[in-house]
């Protein structure tokens, strides 16, 4: 399309540069050339308007996509913070469970020693 227009315009320019022999033929040729130039100009203006419209539409799409990306990025950051918080809570609960288990073991050992003091002594002396 661009090549055809370029070639057409070259032909018009060459026609205008050619020496003219008769006046009547020059006016008719000039009129035809002028119409061709006006037609070409109208086509170019239409193409430019169409390209501007497409560009505007693409800018709107890009803007919406950018906003969507920003929203998704915010959601991702919030989820990452929530995961970190849950990991810290999990670590805290594990530590608390370990502490409770060690306290239970100590209490159980002391309870067994109090309830069955002979058993401990018998085990101690049976090894001799």
Steps between C-alpha positions, in 0.01 A plus 500: 500500500775747594709397198204551265435847641869590473513387138180688420636820651827460306298473181307817588822690572655377174191617309526845655872524413449404135506792256155586367441562130138599484310706751170309486667165568691648791182617672329163458808311622537739792135447592538121493821520700335730752210257542744211548691697762180594683382139493835380629493763774147396604610135517798593714285709735258207535790265578642744755162534675462122506850456644433769763177324597682166527776663704246655737322166544832324565594764758173434682565124497854556627374728775242242616762225493742715700233564764423127513870420540528754784195350673634145463840613627339656807305180563819297462685722748213472749502120468878491547464703821221270617715192432789650697264574786365145494854360497587708807181383672584139412850537648355654814249216539772235447710661772200513731420133433860401571493691826172339604629155409815550707293626795266200467797263499648663810164494678442140401846397623446676829155346535633151438775558755248616759246227437748214481805595708573135579510409135779747442698370796444137401624572151798683642598219737414219262789601282743406784 
